[in-house]
Amino acid sequence: MKVVLIASILLLALSCSSEESLKETTKIYSMEDVATAGFKVKKSFVTEFPESTDAKWGFFKGRDVSVIRYPTVELAKTLGKVAGEEQTEEIEVVVKNIAYGPKVEKTECRGHKANKPNSSDVYMLAFRDKLNLENTLILNRIELFESNTELFPRKPSWMECVRRAPMYTEFIIHGNLVIMGEPLATEDSDGTVKFLQETAKSLP
């Protein structure tokens, strides 16, 4: 009886925590707030997003993430929503391997037969094999590949690009920010959105 009671309490606690969603906010975040949350800024977008104050891409917890910042929440919900949709637009392949919309700036090769679709980590794993590091635990793997971008591109030249799709497949709007993220091979779109929500929760 006690075992059943304990199991019921644990199940209830887990269900409550999993249902906790990201609360809407009217807070105006700065890029300093974004950096404080752990976002490692690498470069700015070439694309100009009307009325945005910043448009940066970089990494958060080992994944490619971008932030477009607007001066108001209203602009993020309107123009920012359009920007997010344009940068995550995936289309049916008609010409060669192009599977991204006309406004997409950052793209990535996906769908290689040796890999699952929507995979980015696969290329990093491939590098480890090529460098004879397949049996080596790399604790600072992110720094290794970030600091050697030119020497070790994400996709090796020997791996065919089956489908070039948007780097970012999902986005959320949080306060005055549009946050976009790349997917992992192990998750669906809901999983990517959940990651973005957890990213937003890290903001001060």
N, C-alpha and C positions, 0 to 999 in steps of 0.2 A: 504493500500500500504506500509506504514511504517512497519507494522507488518511482512509482507512478506519479506521485505528487511532485517529486523533484523534477522528473522529466517534463511534466506539464508546465511547471514554472519556468524551466529553461526554454521550452518551446515558445512560451508566451513572450519571454524577454527577447529572444532572437527575432520573433516576428515583429515586435514593436520597433526594434532597432533597425530592421531592414526596411520598415515602412517610413522611417524618418527621412523626409525629403528636404531639399534645399529651400530655405525660406526666402521669399522675395524681399529685396531690399531696395531702398532709395538712396543708399550711400554712394557718394562720389569717390571713387578710388583713384589714387595717383599711381604712377609707375613705380614709385618707391614702395607703395603698399604691395604691388605685384612682386617686386624683388624680395621683399620681406617674407612673402609666402613661400619663397624657394624657387621662383621662376628664374632660370638662367637665360638672360637675354643674349642672343647671338647677333642678329641683324634686323634691319628694318625691311618692311615690304617695299617692293618697287611700285606696286599698285598704289594709286592714290584713292583713298576712301573719303568721299565728300564729308566735310565738317568733322572728321575725326581729328584727335589731337596726337595720337600715337598709334602706330601699327607695327608691332614687333613679333618676331618668332624666335623660339629658343627651345629650352628643354625643362621639363618638370618631372621629377622622379623617373628619369631615363626615357621619357617619351617626348616626341616633338609636339609642342604646344604653341599656339599663337594667341596674342591678345590685341584686340583693336579697342582703343579707348576713345570715348566721346565726352564732351563737356557736360552733357546732361543724360539722365536716364531715358528721357523721352527720345532723344536722338539715337540712343543705343537700341531702343525697341523698334524704331522705324528704319532709319538708314542702316543701323547696325544689323538688323535682321536681314535686310537685303544683301549686305556685304557677306554675312555668314552663309546665306543660301548660295550666293555666287561662288564663294570659295570652296564650298563642299559639293558643288554640282557634279554628279556623275551621270554620264550619258551612255547610250548604247554604242558599241564600237561599230563605226561605219567606214572610217578611213584608217587604214593601218591598224595600230593598236591604241588609238586615241579614245579614251573613255572619260574625258573630263570636259566641263563646260568652257566656253570661250573666255570667261573672266578668271578662271582658276590660275593662280600664280605658282603655287608649290604643288608638284606632282610626285608620284612614286610608282615604281613598277610593282605590279601585283599579279598573282595568278600563275606563277611558274609551276610547272607540273610536279616539281620536286617539293613543292610547298603548298600549304593551305592558302586560300585566297585571303586578302586583307592582312597580309603578314609584312612586318617590317623587321622584326627581330631576326627573321630567317637570314637576312643578309649579314648581320653581325655574327651569327653563328657560323655562317659560311666562311667569314674571314678567319675565325678562330681555327677552323679546320685547315685553311690554306697556310696559316702561319704556324702550323703544328702546335697549336695551343688548345687542341680539343680536350686534353686531359688536364688543363690548367684552370684553376679557379681564379678568375679575375675579379677582385673585389672592387676595383675602380674602373670597370669596363667603360662606363659612360665617358670618363675623362679621356681614356685611351682613344676612343673613336671620335670624340669631339675635337681633340687636339691634332688629329691626323686626317682631317676631312679631305684634303687634297690627295694624300697618299692612298687612303683607303675609302673610296666612295661607298655609299650605302649598298649599291648594287654592283657586284663584280662584272667585269666586261665579258666573262665567259658564261654568264647566266642570261638567257634570252628574256627580253621584256615582253611578256605575253599581253599585258594590259596596263597601259599607263593611266592611272586614275588619280583623283585628287589626294594629296597627302592627308588632308583633314576630311574626315567623313561625317563628323557631327560637330555641332556648336551649341552653346547655351548663352543666354544673356543674363548677366548678374550685375545689378546696379548699372553703372555706366560702361560696363565692359562686355565685349563679345569675346568669348573664350572658345577656341577651336582646338581639336585634338586628333591625333592619328589613332587608328585602331590597332589592337593586337590580334594575332592569329587566333588566340584562345577566347575571344569575346565577340558577342554580337553588338548591334548598334546600341542596345540598352546598356550593355556593359561599358561602352565608350562614353555614353552620356553620364553614367554613374561615376566614371573616373573624372569627368569634367566637373561634376557637382562636388566631388570630394576635393578637387583642386580649388574650387571657389570657396569651400569651407575653410581652406587654409588662409584665406585673406584676413588681415587684421580687422 
